[in-house]
Amino acid sequence: MATLCRAAGFSPVPTHWARSVTSQIAMVECGLGVTVVPAAASASHPAVRFRPLRHATATIELTAMTRSNPGALAERLTATATQPATAQAPPPHD
């Protein structure tokens, strides 16, 4: 979110912190500011307005996590989930 704000020409000044998207939305419903949330979170919340980002170029890194000794199903899921990301991974930052 900070990167998106800086790209728009300002730096955010967070005054509240939330551990979940649901909490972020609840804070906005209570009038405690604005937030950036995934599009999937824009379900029915009558007290807030969702607006898509003008330039939807924001990306986030995801990490797959398993136990130290995962079973066959977890191994297969991890391989399936990471294969497309590996194929489309952006070049590393220097």
N, C-alpha and C positions, 0 to 999 in steps of 0.2 A: 504494500500500500504506500509506503514511504517513497518508493521509486516512482510510482505513478504520480504522486503529488509533486515531487521534484520536477518530473518531466513537464508538468502543467505550470511550473513556475512558482511553487510555494512549498514550504516545509510544514508537515503536520506537527501539531503540538498536542500529543495525547494527554488527556486529563483523566481518563478512565481506561481500565484494561479489562478485557473479557477473555474467558478461556474457550468460548464456543461461539459459533455463528449465531446460534439461538440467543445467547446472552447479548451479543452485539445488536441484534435486531431489537431485543427488548429494551436496551438502553436508548436506541433511537426512538422507539415508541414512547419512552418516558421523557423525551426531549433533551437527552444528554449529548446530542451532537449528530454526526454523520458517520458512516462507515462504508467500507468496500467489502462486499460479500460475493461468493460464487453465484452465478446466474441460477443454479439449481435451488438456491435458498429463497428465490423470489416468489414463493408460493403465496397464498392468500394471507396477507397481514393488512387488515383494513386501516390501521392507524399509521402506516408508513407508505411512502411512495418509492418504488424501485425504478431506476433509470439505467438503461444499458450504457456502458462506457462508450464514448464516441469512437475511440480507437482501441478495439479489443485486442491489443497486442501483449497484454500482461501474461506472463507465464510464471509458473511456480515449479520448483523441484519437488518430486515425490520420492519417497524411499519405501521399498518393500522390506518388511521386517518379519523374521521367522524365528523360531527357537534355534538354539545352537545345533541341534540334531533334528532337522525337520523330517517329517515322514514323506512318503512318495507323493502324496497329494499336494502338500505344501511346496515341494520341489517343482512339481509340474505347474502349479499356479504361479510361482515365482518366475519360472522360465517363460511362461506365456505372457505374464504382465510386463516383464522387462524386455522382451524381444522387440516389440514395436518401439519402445523408448530408445533402445540402443540403435535401432535402424534410423531413427529420426533425431538423434541427439544433436544439439547445436555444437559448433566448435567450442573447445575450452577457452575460458577467458585468460588472457595473458596479463 
